[in-house]
């Protein structure tokens, strides 16, 4: 089982290691009407996810689950 592991954070967002090109994840979310931050230089396999309300986070995970399975890095 692969585990999605964020970088430790003391802010209102987390950096999630996607195990692949983060730009693909950002595009997937854009196509599903969920905005996440643009890619950050040096963090090519990460996406920045701002923490939101329970309803917003449920929508984030619903769209995440629409993606095909991929290998996650720890």
C-alpha positions as CSV (number, residue, x, y, z in Angstrom):
1,X,0.0,0.0,0.0
2,X,1.3,3.4,-0.9
3,X,1.1,6.3,1.6
4,X,0.6,9.9,0.6
5,X,3.0,11.8,2.9
6,X,3.1,15.6,3.2
7,X,6.2,17.6,4.2
8,X,5.7,18.7,7.9
9,X,4.0,22.1,8.0
10,X,3.2,24.8,10.5
11,X,1.1,26.7,8.1
12,X,-2.4,26.5,6.5
13,X,-1.1,24.4,3.6
14,X,0.8,21.2,3.1
15,X,3.3,20.1,0.3
16,X,2.2,16.7,-0.9
17,X,4.6,14.4,-2.7
18,X,2.7,13.2,-5.7
19,X,5.3,10.6,-6.9
20,X,5.2,12.2,-10.3
21,X,5.0,15.5,-12.1
22,X,3.1,17.9,-9.9
23,X,2.0,19.8,-13.0
24,X,-0.1,16.8,-14.1
25,X,-1.9,16.8,-10.7
26,X,-2.5,20.6,-10.9
27,X,-4.0,20.2,-14.4
28,X,-6.2,17.3,-13.2
29,X,-7.6,19.5,-10.4
30,X,-8.1,22.4,-12.8
31,X,-10.1,20.2,-15.2
32,X,-12.3,19.2,-12.2
33,X,-12.9,22.9,-11.1
34,X,-10.6,22.7,-8.0
35,X,-7.9,25.3,-7.8
36,X,-4.6,24.4,-6.1
37,X,-1.4,26.5,-6.2
38,X,0.9,26.5,-9.2
39,X,4.1,24.5,-9.2
40,X,7.0,25.7,-7.2
41,X,10.6,25.5,-8.7
42,X,12.6,22.7,-7.0
43,X,9.4,20.9,-5.9
44,X,8.6,19.2,-9.3
45,X,6.9,16.2,-7.7
46,X,4.9,18.2,-5.1
47,X,1.7,20.1,-5.0
48,X,0.8,22.8,-2.5
49,X,-2.6,22.1,-0.9
50,X,-4.2,24.9,1.1
51,X,-6.3,23.5,4.0
52,X,-9.9,24.5,3.8
53,X,-13.3,23.8,5.3
54,X,-14.4,20.2,5.8
55,X,-16.6,20.5,2.6
56,X,-13.6,21.9,0.6
57,X,-11.3,19.2,1.8
58,X,-13.9,16.5,1.0
59,X,-14.1,17.9,-2.6
60,X,-10.3,17.9,-2.8
61,X,-10.2,14.2,-1.9
62,X,-13.1,13.3,-4.1
63,X,-11.2,14.8,-7.1
64,X,-7.9,13.2,-5.9
65,X,-9.6,9.8,-6.0
66,X,-10.6,10.3,-9.6
67,X,-6.9,10.1,-10.6
68,X,-5.5,6.8,-11.9
69,X,-3.3,5.1,-9.3
70,X,0.3,6.1,-9.2
71,X,3.4,5.2,-7.1
72,X,3.9,7.6,-4.2
73,X,7.4,8.5,-2.9
74,X,8.1,8.9,0.8
